[in-house]
Amino acid sequence: MSGRIKTLPREGHPRQDVLEAMEALRDGDVRWREGRVFSLVFHAGDDLKAFLHEAYGIYMAENGLNPSAFPSLRRMETEVVSMVASLLGGDAGVCGNMTSGGTESILVAVLGAREWGKLHRPSAKAPEMVLPRTAHPAFEKAAHYFGVTPVFTPVRADHRADVRAMRRAINRRTVLVVGSAPQYPQGVVDPIGEIAHLAERRGILCHVDACVGGMMLPFVRDLGYPVTPFDFSVPGVTSMSTDLHKYGYAAKGASVVMYRTPEIRRHAYFASTDWPGGIYASPTLGGTRPGGGIAAAWAVMHHLGYEGYLSIARDVMRTARRVRDGIDAIEGLCVLGEPEMSVMGVASSDARDIYEVGDHMTGRGWHLDRQQNPNCLHLTINAAHLQIADELLADLREGARLAERDPRDRWIERGKQALINTAVRVLPGRVTSKLTDVVSKRMGVGGGGLPRRSAAMYGMMASLPNRGDIGKLVVDALDGMTRLDAAEDEILPDSPRAPAAE
Ligand SMILES: *Cc1c(COP(=O)(O)O)cnc(C)c1O
């Protein structure tokens, strides 16, 4: 790959030029303010955004690493954790910390479970964790990082965890079982009561991943919708994760990890006592902890309050129901399972290729995740989507109509894929890596920009001889993403005439 190096501009650019270049750069991004993206951005209006901006700015320079230097952040963090815990059935014994996001919350919870296991399951030399296949990849990442073996169990036809399969997967090495409220792919809540009961009976830990649901389900429940019990009110639940940068509508970089007792939390902590730089201890994965995320979360929770969140949840649930009913009414499309809140998977209900519907949506400026096993598109309805439900449904209807076609075409398509896959196996390496390049570009991760036609690419991926190839392909694509592309212009080219910064 022909690389390129960018050096620091010799003379600084004027502030205005820098800011304008940054604004212009956003033209290529998905239009999240208009509700075109799902799950990457949670937006509750420009007014709230301006408030968050201000709150974040006040504490932008502060560092939560050292609570004795910044008692302000320590107090805000503690109050945020307590407010979330109280929404989630926690008593005064529940404790926790803020982290940079759901992934970090899950990482520290799994690390804590591993360390807890050393004390409470000393025979478990190689600790294991039992989790439904639908649990977020952050758990697999934690397993990968911390040397815990993940034991995946299948889910039931309604996409919820199969507790019988989980029970069978537990053995003397198991330190942790996992349930999600809700799980991400189809938005259904696992049977947390049964999973936690299982953990309690075996004397092991149980983590509930309420990253997406923790700041939504309590309100959904209070609005009168049926919600499977999922929080600390369920005996046997020992830790939980809840993101504030999702339905908490906080600034990014805000999540909470909670433990039923301080005794459980201790195992997740780290302390170094012999470093020449002093005694060093930290509760989470990071070192420096940005004050802005903590402060903005504290601010938005105080500003919205219970009634504010309830009112947003009411609107979001109405919209989610409208979208769900609307999709079920479209010929050839359906919502999978019985999602309990506003997260759902949209699948084809006949022979149509749902990824083709996804391609149509991309062409219309929407950004929908493509999911697999089963193939479906993903929707996370939030406050940004209240006004666009009708347009979304109209485009889905059109997409479904266009994806309807002669079954013979599909056989021709399959034939082409089979050919490509044979080619992958017999062609020399240089040619196949070229092919990989092409596929990565199509995924929208290689050459920048958003994917255009993913249906063909997914078809090809699905028929690759083994899943390991896909892993390698994705790592190649990731690798390419953070190299300067010789074909791409600099954002802010260095000009010899650029005046120095004022
Ligand atoms: C978003 C999410 C996570 C991970 O959170 P990040 O903030 O993206 O790290 C974990 N679990 C579920 C169910 C989620 O929706």
The ligand as a MOL file (V3000), in Angstrom:
LIG
                    3D

  0  0  0     0  0            999 V3000
M  V30 BEGIN CTAB
M  V30 COUNTS 15 15 0 0 0
M  V30 BEGIN ATOM
M  V30 1 C -24.2130 0.1310 22.9920 0
M  V30 2 C -24.2320 -1.1390 23.7190 0
M  V30 3 C -23.0730 -1.6180 24.3510 0
M  V30 4 C -21.7080 -0.9730 24.1940 0
M  V30 5 O -21.6880 0.3650 24.4950 0
M  V30 6 P -20.6280 1.3940 23.8660 0
M  V30 7 O -20.9870 2.6600 24.5270 0
M  V30 8 O -20.8440 1.3980 22.3910 0
M  V30 9 O -19.2690 0.9310 24.2250 0
M  V30 10 C -23.1920 -2.7830 25.0710 0
M  V30 11 N -24.3610 -3.4350 25.1620 0
M  V30 12 C -25.4810 -3.0120 24.5490 0
M  V30 13 C -26.7510 -3.7980 24.6840 0
M  V30 14 C -25.4550 -1.8510 23.8020 0
M  V30 15 O -26.5530 -1.4230 23.1640 0
M  V30 END ATOM
M  V30 BEGIN BOND
M  V30 1 1 1 2
M  V30 2 1 2 3
M  V30 3 2 2 14
M  V30 4 1 3 4
M  V30 5 2 3 10
M  V30 6 1 4 5
M  V30 7 1 5 6
M  V30 8 2 6 7
M  V30 9 1 6 8
M  V30 10 1 6 9
M  V30 11 1 10 11
M  V30 12 2 11 12
M  V30 13 1 12 13
M  V30 14 1 12 14
M  V30 15 1 14 15
M  V30 END BOND
M  V30 END CTAB
M  END
